[in-house]
Amino acid sequence: SLSARDLRDTKGAATVLAERMGKDGRISVDTIHLLVRHGKLQAYVFDENGMLALRKLHHTKRSGQALYFSMTDLYSVELPRDTPGRPPARTKN
């Protein structure tokens, strides 16, 4: 079970991933939401009884529910690339 010490909110999750990327790393809250939507990062929510529960994947817009992330997941998720899309072109020698 997770304790409050093991959890970060969305802004906290962005900070943790930015720190992992190094001094120039910047991660937005939108990037965190993308990682969740693509199934790369597991989000937790508090249910109606105040218990922490895995967030079910919805294809609808966020319902305004606060999302929480475990530190273990934040340190094991693959970091996003600096620029989305195609990888950088290789230079010919």
FENMOCOR-V239929 format. One record per run of one state. SS is the DSSP state (H for helix, E for strand, - for the rest). FROM is the first residue (numbers start at 1). TO is the last residue. If there is no record, write none. Layout:
SS/FROM/TO
SS/FROM/TO
//
This chain:
-/1/3
H/4/6
E/7/9
H/10/21
-/22/28
H/29/37
-/38/43
E/44/46
-/47/51
E/52/54
-/55/67
E/68/70
H/71/76
-/77/93
//
